[in-house]
Amino acid sequence: MGNVTSMRFAGDVLAEKMSIVRERLAAKPDGVIEALAREVNLPTQVVLEATPAAERLFVAAEAFESLWQEMARWGEVLFIVHTPDIVLECEGSLPIGSFGAGYYNIHGDSPIGGHIRAENCRAIYIVDRMFHGRRSCSVQFFNAAGEAMFKVFVRRDKARNLIAAQLAQFEALKASYRR
């Protein structure tokens, strides 16, 4: 009997948190997803999934390498790692990687390099939503805890507009997964 009560309580708490998420997204639909997730103590992925379906497209984690290789053809992108302690932004091209020693290893003539534990990726989302009043387009990789491992964004030009050629590549990628 205690387990049923605990489960109901947990469900009530989640329902309350999701109600807050929906209210905040309605009030500020172009806000920072991570900030809202931390505010209500939910995984970022859960909050992203509460955004309108038209703003996000789920892609299975098995597409990790093929997505990466496609984005490697986009030229310089904005690569972001967003944790509670830092929002690290790096502009550069994505080097083609290879699997080895438990990592997806990326090296090349780019400031973006290193080793990604690709097996920890559990979900990928192609995200096309407003962010602080401007359209923002990204591919976001999530781990089992529902937190973003990293994000790859379409870059902006000096006038802060999305770079048209890269936006076209993003839209083609999105269309290829909508089928």
N, C-alpha and C positions, 0 to 999 in steps of 0.2 A: 504494500500500500504506500509506503514512504517513497518508493521509486517513482510511482505514478505522480505523486504530488510534486516531487522534485522535477520531474520531466515537464509537468504542466507549468511550474514556476519558471523553469528555464525558457519554455516556449513563450510565456507571458513577457519575460524580460526581452527576449529577442523581438517579439511583436512591438513592444514599446520602443525599442531602439530603432527598428525599421520605420516606425511611424515618425520618429524624429528625423530620420534620414530623408524620408519623402517630403516632410515639411521644409527642411532646409534646402533640399534640391529644388523644390518649387519656388522658394523665396530667392535663391541664388543658384540658378541652374548652371552657371559658368564658373563655379567656385572650384577650389582645390579639393579633389576627391580624397587624397591622403589626410588632409587636415580634418575633414568631416569624419573620416573613419577613426582617427585618433580621438576626436572629440566624443564620439559615442562608443568607443572601445569595440570596434568591429574591424575585421580584416578589410583592407582596401578593396579587394576583389568583390566582396559582398556589397560594398557601397557602389562600386562601378556597375554592378549588375542591377542596381536600383535606378540607374539612369534610363532614359527612354531607349527602347530596343533599337531604334533607328540610329542611335549614337555609338553603338558597339556591336561588334560581330565576333562571336566566339570562334576560335580556331583550336583544334586539338593540338596538344603539346608535341605530338609526333611530327608536326610540320616545322619544328624548330629549325632544322638545317635548311630545308628548302626555302623557308621564309627569309632566313639570314642571307642565303645566297642571292635571293631576289633583291633584298635591300642593299646588298653589296654593290649592285649596279646603279644605285641612285646617286652616286657622287657623295659629296659631303652632307652628312645628316647631323642632327643634334642628338647625342646619346646622353641620357639622363639616368642617374641612380639617385633615388629619393628615399632616404631613411629618416627616422626621427631626428637624426643628428646632422644630416647634411643633404643638400640637393646639389649633386655634382653634375655639372654640364660640360660636355666636351663636344666640340665640332670636329668632324673628320669623316673620312670614308670608312665603311666597315670592311675590314680585310676578310677575304675568303678564309674560312677556318677548316680545321680537321679535328677528328676525334683522336684522342690519345691519352693514356694514363688517367682515365676517368674524367677528362675535361674536353670541352670544345675549345681548341686553342686557336687564338687569333693573333697573327703577327703580320706586319707589313709596314708600308710607308704611310703610317697614319698615327695620330696621337691616341687612337682607340686601339687597344691591344690588351692581351692578357689571356686568362683562362676562365671559362664559364662552366660551371657544373650543370650542364644541359640536362642531365637526368633529373635534376631537381625541379625543372620546369613542369608544371602541371596544367597550365592553361595559358593561352595566348589570346589577346583581344586586339582587333583592329578598331581603333577608337577615332571617331570623327565628331567632335563636339565643340561647343563654344568654350573658351577659357578667357576669363576677364574681358569679355566683349569681342573677342576675335576667334575665328575658326582655328581649331587646333587639330592636327592629324598625326596619329602615332600608332605604333605597334607596341603593345605592352606584354611583357612576359612575367607570369606569376608562379610563385612556388607553392608548395603544399600548405603553407600557413595562410595562403591567400594574400601574400604581400608581393609587391612588384620587385622582381629581380633587377630589371632595368627596362627602359623605354627607348624607342627610336622614333624621333619626331621628324616630320617634314620641316626643313629649315625655312627661315624668313629672309627676305632681302633687306636692304638698308631702310626701306620705307615700312618695314614690319609686315609686308605681305608675304603669303606663302609663295615659295618659288614655284612658278607655274609648271615647269618640266617635271619637277619632283612630285608635285601634287598630282599630275597626270599619272605618274608611275604608282603612287599610292592608291589612286582611284582604280587603276587597272588591277592592282593586287587585291583590293577589297572586292571588286567585281568577280575576280577569279574564285574567291572563297564563298561568294553568295550563292553560287549555283546550287 
